[in-house]
């Protein structure tokens, strides 16, 4: 009797693409939760001064017109705006983390949530690209299309045990 070095049964393959989607969802969720709590820490602080400090920290000249104009716009942001952005970001991060964890457990309904979320952003990204091309937005658009395509094509195989 010949023993196979591959511990998986014949015909079964690992879902590496699903693992990548899980990693993307979890990473996005962790980054957003950190960003959201970071924004919440800014409540009551001088945003213009913090922005200036940040630009100097990353070695950009805060006196350049673009950065100065952006800094001037920060003066119009109220503490309630900062609170809303922070809380909204934290809540959205929890959504991404839930998607990632649900995909780990291969919950069928989470697969549909991930498809729905990705489909939701596709028209927004297309609209943004029609206004001006951005490599980042184009990359996110391609990623969302790939996620939708992969999950729809493989939903029975990926979520069949539920």
C-alpha positions as CSV (number, residue, x, y, z in Angstrom):
1,X,0.0,0.0,0.0
2,X,1.5,3.3,-1.1
3,X,1.1,6.2,1.3
4,X,0.5,9.7,-0.2
5,X,2.6,12.6,1.1
6,X,-0.4,14.8,0.6
7,X,-2.7,14.6,3.6
8,X,-5.7,15.9,1.7
9,X,-8.1,13.4,0.1
10,X,-7.8,13.1,-3.7
11,X,-9.8,15.6,-5.6
12,X,-9.9,18.2,-2.7
13,X,-8.0,21.4,-3.1
14,X,-7.3,24.2,-0.7
15,X,-9.1,27.4,-1.2
16,X,-6.1,29.7,-1.4
17,X,-8.1,32.5,-3.0
18,X,-10.6,32.3,-0.2
19,X,-7.7,32.6,2.3
20,X,-6.5,35.7,0.5
21,X,-10.0,37.2,0.7
22,X,-10.1,36.4,4.4
23,X,-6.7,38.0,4.9
24,X,-7.8,41.1,3.0
25,X,-11.0,41.4,5.1
26,X,-9.2,41.0,8.4
27,X,-6.3,43.3,7.5
28,X,-8.8,46.0,6.3
29,X,-10.8,45.6,9.4
30,X,-7.7,45.9,11.7
31,X,-6.4,48.9,9.8
32,X,-9.8,50.7,9.9
33,X,-10.4,50.0,13.6
34,X,-7.0,51.5,14.4
35,X,-7.7,54.4,12.1
36,X,-11.1,54.9,13.7
37,X,-9.8,55.0,17.2
38,X,-7.0,57.3,16.1
39,X,-9.6,59.7,14.7
40,X,-11.5,59.5,18.0
41,X,-8.4,60.5,19.9
42,X,-8.3,63.8,17.8
43,X,-11.6,65.1,19.4
44,X,-10.9,68.4,21.0
45,X,-7.4,68.8,19.6
46,X,-6.0,71.4,17.3
47,X,-6.4,69.6,14.0
48,X,-4.4,72.2,12.0
49,X,-1.4,71.8,14.4
50,X,-1.6,68.0,14.4
51,X,-1.8,68.0,10.6
52,X,1.3,70.2,10.5
53,X,3.2,67.9,12.9
54,X,2.2,64.9,10.8
55,X,3.4,66.4,7.5
56,X,6.7,67.3,9.2
57,X,7.0,63.7,10.6
58,X,6.6,62.2,7.1
59,X,9.0,64.8,5.7
60,X,6.6,66.9,3.6
61,X,6.7,70.7,3.5
62,X,3.4,71.9,5.2
63,X,4.0,75.3,3.5
64,X,3.4,74.0,0.0
65,X,0.1,75.3,-1.4
66,X,-1.7,71.9,-1.6
67,X,-0.9,71.1,2.1
68,X,-1.6,74.6,3.3
69,X,-5.0,74.6,1.5
70,X,-5.9,71.2,3.0
71,X,-4.8,72.4,6.4
72,X,-7.0,75.5,6.1
73,X,-10.0,73.2,5.4
74,X,-9.3,71.4,8.7
75,X,-10.3,74.5,10.6
76,X,-13.9,73.9,9.5
77,X,-14.1,70.4,11.0
78,X,-16.1,70.3,14.3
79,X,-15.6,67.8,17.1
80,X,-19.0,66.2,16.1
81,X,-17.6,65.7,12.6
82,X,-14.5,64.0,14.0
83,X,-16.7,61.9,16.3
84,X,-18.9,60.8,13.4
85,X,-16.0,59.9,11.2
86,X,-14.3,57.9,14.0
87,X,-17.4,56.0,15.1
88,X,-18.4,55.3,11.5
89,X,-15.0,54.0,10.7
90,X,-14.9,51.7,13.8
91,X,-18.4,50.4,12.9
92,X,-17.4,49.7,9.3
93,X,-14.2,48.0,10.6
94,X,-16.3,45.7,12.7
95,X,-18.3,44.8,9.5
96,X,-15.0,43.8,7.7
97,X,-13.8,41.8,10.7
98,X,-17.2,40.0,10.8
99,X,-16.9,39.2,7.1
100,X,-13.3,37.8,7.6
101,X,-14.3,35.7,10.6
102,X,-17.5,34.5,8.9
103,X,-15.4,33.4,5.9
104,X,-13.0,31.5,8.2
105,X,-16.0,29.5,9.4
106,X,-17.4,29.4,5.8
107,X,-20.8,30.7,6.8
108,X,-22.9,30.6,3.6
109,X,-24.7,33.9,4.5
110,X,-21.4,35.7,5.0
111,X,-20.4,34.7,1.5
112,X,-23.5,36.6,0.2
113,X,-22.7,39.6,2.5
114,X,-19.1,39.8,1.0
115,X,-20.5,39.5,-2.5
116,X,-23.1,42.2,-1.8
117,X,-20.5,44.6,-0.2
118,X,-18.2,44.1,-3.1
119,X,-21.0,44.7,-5.7
120,X,-22.1,47.8,-3.8
121,X,-18.7,49.5,-4.3
122,X,-18.2,48.6,-8.0
123,X,-20.4,51.4,-9.4
124,X,-18.9,53.9,-7.0
125,X,-15.4,53.0,-8.1
126,X,-16.4,53.1,-11.8
127,X,-17.9,56.6,-11.3
128,X,-14.8,57.7,-9.5
129,X,-12.6,56.4,-12.4
130,X,-14.7,58.2,-15.0
131,X,-14.0,61.5,-13.2
132,X,-10.2,60.9,-13.0
133,X,-8.1,57.8,-13.3
134,X,-6.5,56.5,-10.2
135,X,-4.3,53.4,-10.0
136,X,-5.4,52.7,-6.5
137,X,-9.1,52.9,-7.3
138,X,-8.6,50.8,-10.4
139,X,-6.8,48.2,-8.3
140,X,-9.6,48.2,-5.8
141,X,-12.2,47.9,-8.6
142,X,-10.4,44.9,-10.1
143,X,-10.1,43.3,-6.6
144,X,-13.8,43.7,-5.9
145,X,-14.7,42.2,-9.3
146,X,-12.4,39.3,-8.7
147,X,-13.9,38.7,-5.2
148,X,-17.4,38.7,-6.6
149,X,-16.5,36.4,-9.5
150,X,-14.6,34.0,-7.3
151,X,-17.2,33.7,-4.6
152,X,-20.1,33.3,-7.1
153,X,-18.2,30.7,-9.1
154,X,-17.1,28.7,-6.1
155,X,-20.0,29.2,-3.6
156,X,-21.1,25.6,-3.7
157,X,-17.6,24.2,-3.2
158,X,-16.6,26.8,-0.5
159,X,-19.8,26.7,1.6
160,X,-21.2,23.2,1.0
161,X,-20.9,21.9,4.5
162,X,-23.4,24.5,5.9
